[in-house]
Amino acid sequence: MKMDKNFCRSATFSAVRSAASPHILLVNPWIHDFAAYDFWATPLGLLKLGGLLRHHGARISFIDCLNRFHPRLPDADPSARYGRGPYLKTRIPKPESLGDIPRNYCRYGIPPEWFTADLRSLPQPDLVLVTSMMTYWYPGVCEAISTIKTVFPEVPVILGGIYATLCLDHAERVSGADIVIAGSDQTRLFAAIQELIGWTVTPGTDPDDLDALPFPAADLQQKIPFIALLTSTGCPFSCAYCASGYLNPKCRVRSSDRILEEIRFWHDRHHVRDMVFYDDALLVDAEHHAIPLFEKIIDSGLGAMIRFHTPNAVHIREITDTTAELMAGAGFQTIRLGLETTAGDRLDHKVTEEEFLAAVSCLKSAGFRKNQIGAYLLAGLPDQSWETVEAAVETVLKAGITPVPAHFTPIPHTDLWPASVASSRYDLESDPIFTNNAICPCRKEPFSWEPLLRLKRLINVPGFQTE
């Protein structure tokens, strides 16, 4: 944990007032971007902290700037599109440094005046926790913190999350938070809370025992369109483009009994049908982890009532006839495969084209339809040609499933970061705004719509449903 220059001032905030049972406000900030859509996005880390702090006696409130079910919006069915849906958006000026991009820039989420009204409707909190997601979304984080500070000028704000962890120095300089915490170690948060408001927490759970942790405070949402399930943390792979190992260096696993208990809880108590696996490695060590879980879901009868989705992708080599049949029986509806690249454009050697085709065959034999199965393909890698991306798309189309381009985001602390910096027309190290995948940041030539439109035309062939 690093304290910014405001920490000495912040440490004097309301230490006595909040020592007994503090009121802690959780805030999920806006997205500022050229495009955004809710593909099962939820601030799981923030809601996990909310559950943990509530377990230790704090009073917790939650405001979601991305709330698609805000009371001022027309009623919407949270189960439509399996819980996914568009955010409310407002066009705003794009950052001056991205003036060369011929795209509209928007604030995604509720209008600022709604956020201000929601803040004023609450009793003044003792502390505000703000999360952060993509590194280049930090302008929305800064706007949210500025609004919080305007409404509650005497209340300290702690910023955490992905942007705070990957770009700690930048977040300390520009976010406006009183403290920025990198990583997910709960002891850092407890120490910061004690420094700021005098509330001492003696952890009652072992942070390494995932079964001992309370469920995330997802019930604080006004509607629960889906539940994000995390059955494990960390990933045994070290892919050059991925920061999973930096964000979650420990591989830990929950028991299948505890996971089943959580699924039952959200379905029975809150009538949630869509469950979304957030794991980086759901099927790894399937014999001891995923297979027992899927078998218990089937035996419990929940497979007929729950729809499961894997937006984070599953590892192709782990898909066999057995796992595919169990996934079908357990109620999986959306399968995403982590293909990433194909022959001639190989980034790593996790999977061969033959293994990919075998996995697709297993899934189809188990009853999955082509529009339920998609393969992520990385596009916009350093020195990657559009022709190799198109060849990879054609490979997926020939396999009879949906190609899903994942436009590459350069991420600090990954093995591909130096190559990304070298290949970009921007100074990536100077500002996370330049890592936005919508601007094709790893290209020397100016932004052009032509290759993106050509790729879209290739994918949108009859019979294929794309995201």
Residue pairs with C-beta under 8 A, 6 or more apart in sequence:
1 179
1 181
1 182
1 188
1 191
1 192
2 168
2 172
2 180
2 182
3 179
4 172
4 177
4 178
4 179
4 180
6 178
7 178
7 179
7 195
9 178
10 156
10 178
10 179
10 196
11 195
11 196
13 154
13 155
13 156
13 196
13 197
14 126
14 154
14 155
14 197
14 198
15 196
15 197
15 198
16 198
17 126
17 197
18 126
18 127
18 197
18 198
18 199
19 197
19 198
19 199
19 200
21 57
21 58
21 59
22 58
22 59
22 125
22 126
22 127
22 193
22 197
22 199
23 58
23 59
23 60
23 61
23 123
23 124
23 125
23 126
23 127
24 50
24 53
24 58
24 59
24 60
24 61
24 125
24 126
24 127
24 128
24 129
25 60
25 61
25 62
25 63
25 122
25 125
25 127
25 128
25 129
26 43
26 46
26 47
26 49
26 50
26 60
26 61
26 62
26 63
26 128
26 129
26 131
26 217
26 220
27 62
27 63
27 64
27 65
27 128
27 129
27 130
27 131
27 144
27 148
28 43
28 46
28 62
28 63
28 64
28 65
28 66
28 131
29 65
29 130
29 131
29 132
29 137
29 140
29 141
29 143
29 144
29 145
30 65
30 66
30 107
30 108
30 109
30 140
30 143
30 144
31 66
31 87
31 107
31 108
31 109
31 133
31 134
31 137
31 140
32 92
32 105
32 106
32 107
32 108
32 137
32 139
32 140
32 143
33 105
33 106
33 108
33 134
33 136
33 137
33 436
33 438
34 94
34 101
34 103
34 104
34 105
34 106
34 436
34 438
34 439
35 103
35 438
36 87
36 89
36 106
36 108
37 84
37 85
37 86
37 87
38 66
38 68
38 84
38 85
38 86
38 87
39 84
39 311
39 467
40 82
40 83
40 84
40 226
40 228
40 274
40 276
40 309
40 311
41 66
41 133
42 218
42 226
42 228
42 276
43 64
43 131
43 133
43 161
44 216
44 228
44 230
44 278
45 131
45 160
45 161
45 184
46 129
46 131
46 160
46 161
47 62
47 216
47 217
47 218
47 220
48 213
48 216
48 217
49 129
49 160
49 186
49 189
50 60
50 62
50 216
50 217
50 220
51 213
51 214
51 215
51 216
51 217
52 186
52 205
52 213
52 214
53 60
53 201
54 60
54 214
54 217
55 204
55 205
55 214
56 201
56 203
56 204
58 199
60 217
60 220
61 122
61 125
61 220
62 217
62 220
62 221
63 115
63 118
63 119
63 122
64 221
65 109
65 110
65 115
65 140
65 144
66 87
66 108
66 109
66 110
67 109
67 110
67 221
67 222
68 76
68 85
68 86
68 87
68 88
68 225
69 76
69 78
69 221
69 222
69 223
69 225
70 88
70 110
70 114
70 222
71 222
72 110
72 114
73 88
76 85
78 223
78 224
78 225
78 226
79 225
79 273
79 274
82 226
82 274
82 307
82 309
82 333
82 334
83 225
83 226
83 274
83 276
84 225
84 226
85 225
87 108
87 109
88 108
88 109
88 110
88 111
89 106
89 107
89 108
89 109
90 106
90 107
90 111
91 104
91 105
91 106
92 105
92 106
92 107
93 105
94 101
94 103
94 104
94 105
95 105
95 139
95 433
97 426
97 431
97 433
97 434
98 105
98 433
98 434
98 436
98 439
100 446
100 447
101 438
101 439
101 447
102 447
102 449
103 438
107 140
107 143
108 140
109 140
110 118
112 143
112 147
115 144
115 147
116 147
116 150
116 151
119 147
119 148
119 151
119 152
120 151
124 152
124 155
125 152
125 155
126 155
126 197
126 199
127 155
127 156
127 157
127 158
127 193
127 196
127 197
128 148
128 152
128 155
128 156
128 157
128 158
129 157
129 158
129 160
130 141
130 144
130 145
130 148
130 157
130 158
130 159
130 160
130 161
130 177
131 159
131 160
131 161
132 138
132 141
132 159
132 160
132 161
132 162
132 163
132 164
132 171
133 161
133 162
133 163
134 162
134 163
134 409
135 162
135 163
135 166
135 167
135 409
135 411
135 412
135 432
135 435
136 409
136 432
136 433
136 434
136 435
136 436
137 163
138 163
138 167
138 170
138 171
138 174
138 175
138 432
138 433
139 433
141 159
141 163
141 171
141 175
142 174
142 175
142 176
145 157
145 159
145 175
145 176
145 177
146 176
148 155
148 157
149 157
149 176
156 178
156 179
156 196
156 197
157 176
157 177
157 178
157 179
158 177
158 178
158 179
158 180
158 181
158 189
158 192
158 193
158 196
159 171
159 175
159 177
159 179
159 180
159 181
160 180
160 181
160 182
160 189
162 247
163 171
163 432
164 171
164 175
164 180
164 181
164 182
165 182
165 183
165 184
165 246
165 247
166 243
166 246
166 247
166 411
166 412
166 413
167 412
167 432
168 180
168 182
170 431
170 432
171 177
171 180
172 180
178 196
179 192
179 195
179 196
181 188
181 189
181 192
183 247
184 247
184 248
185 207
186 203
186 207
187 203
187 207
190 201
190 203
193 199
193 201
194 200
194 201
205 212
205 213
205 214
206 212
207 213
208 250
208 252
210 232
210 233
210 252
210 253
210 254
210 258
211 254
211 255
211 258
215 262
215 265
215 266
216 228
218 224
218 227
218 228
218 266
218 270
219 270
224 266
224 270
224 272
225 274
226 272
226 274
226 275
226 276
226 309
227 262
227 263
227 266
227 272
227 274
227 275
227 276
228 276
228 278
229 259
229 262
229 263
229 275
229 276
229 277
229 278
229 279
230 254
230 277
230 278
230 279
231 253
231 254
231 259
231 277
231 279
231 282
231 289
231 293
232 251
232 252
232 253
232 254
232 279
232 280
232 281
232 282
232 289
233 248
233 250
233 251
233 252
233 280
234 244
234 245
234 248
234 249
234 250
234 251
234 252
234 280
234 281
235 242
235 244
235 245
235 248
235 251
235 280
235 281
235 284
236 251
236 281
236 284
237 281
237 315
237 350
238 245
238 415
239 340
239 347
239 348
239 350
240 347
240 348
240 414
240 415
240 416
241 340
241 347
241 378
241 381
241 408
241 411
241 414
241 415
241 416
242 280
242 411
242 414
243 411
243 412
243 413
243 414
244 280
246 413
246 414
248 280
251 281
253 285
253 289
256 289
256 292
256 293
256 296
257 296
259 293
260 293
260 296
260 297
260 300
260 302
263 275
263 297
263 302
263 306
264 300
264 302
266 272
266 275
267 273
267 302
267 305
267 306
273 305
273 306
273 307
274 306
274 307
274 309
275 306
275 307
275 308
275 309
276 308
276 309
276 310
276 311
277 308
277 309
277 310
277 312
278 312
279 312
280 312
281 315
282 290
282 310
282 312
282 314
283 290
283 314
283 315
283 318
283 319
283 323
284 315
284 318
286 318
286 323
290 318
290 323
290 326
291 322
291 323
291 326
294 323
294 326
294 327
294 329
294 330
295 326
297 303
297 306
297 330
297 331
298 326
298 329
298 330
302 330
302 331
303 329
303 330
303 331
304 331
305 331
306 331
307 331
307 332
307 333
308 327
308 330
308 331
308 332
308 333
308 334
309 332
309 333
309 334
310 332
310 334
310 335
310 336
311 334
311 336
312 336
313 336
313 337
313 338
313 376
314 335
314 336
314 337
314 338
315 338
315 350
315 351
316 337
316 338
316 339
316 350
316 351
316 355
316 356
316 359
317 350
317 351
317 355
317 359
319 337
319 359
319 362
319 363
320 362
321 362
321 365
321 366
323 362
324 359
324 362
324 363
324 365
324 366
324 368
325 366
327 335
327 363
327 366
328 366
328 367
328 368
332 368
333 372
334 372
334 374
335 363
335 368
335 372
335 373
335 374
336 374
336 375
336 376
336 404
337 356
337 359
337 360
337 373
337 374
337 375
337 376
337 401
338 350
338 351
338 375
338 376
339 351
339 356
339 375
339 376
339 377
339 392
339 396
340 347
340 348
340 350
340 376
340 377
340 378
340 406
341 347
341 377
341 378
341 381
341 388
341 392
342 353
342 356
342 377
342 388
342 391
342 392
342 395
343 353
344 388
344 391
345 381
345 384
345 385
345 388
345 389
345 391
345 392
347 378
347 381
353 395
356 375
356 395
356 399
357 399
360 373
360 399
360 400
360 401
363 373
364 370
364 373
364 400
370 400
370 401
370 402
370 463
370 464
371 402
371 464
371 465
373 401
373 402
374 401
374 402
374 403
374 404
374 467
375 396
375 399
375 401
375 402
375 403
375 404
376 404
376 405
376 406
377 389
377 392
377 393
377 396
377 403
377 404
377 405
377 406
378 384
378 405
378 406
378 408
379 386
379 389
379 405
379 406
379 407
379 408
379 455
380 407
380 408
380 437
380 440
380 441
380 442
380 443
381 408
381 416
381 442
382 416
382 419
382 420
382 422
382 423
382 442
383 419
383 423
383 442
384 408
384 442
386 451
386 454
386 455
389 405
389 455
390 454
390 455
390 458
392 403
393 403
393 405
393 455
393 458
393 459
394 458
396 402
396 403
397 403
397 458
397 459
397 461
397 464
402 459
402 464
402 465
402 466
402 467
403 459
403 464
403 466
404 466
404 467
405 455
405 459
407 437
407 438
407 440
408 437
408 442
409 435
409 436
409 437
409 441
410 416
410 417
410 420
410 421
410 424
410 428
410 435
410 441
410 442
411 417
411 435
419 442
420 428
420 435
420 441
420 442
421 428
421 429
423 442
423 443
423 444
424 434
424 441
424 442
424 443
424 444
425 441
425 443
425 444
425 445
425 446
426 434
426 441
427 434
428 434
428 435
428 441
434 441
435 441
439 447
440 447
440 452
459 466
460 466
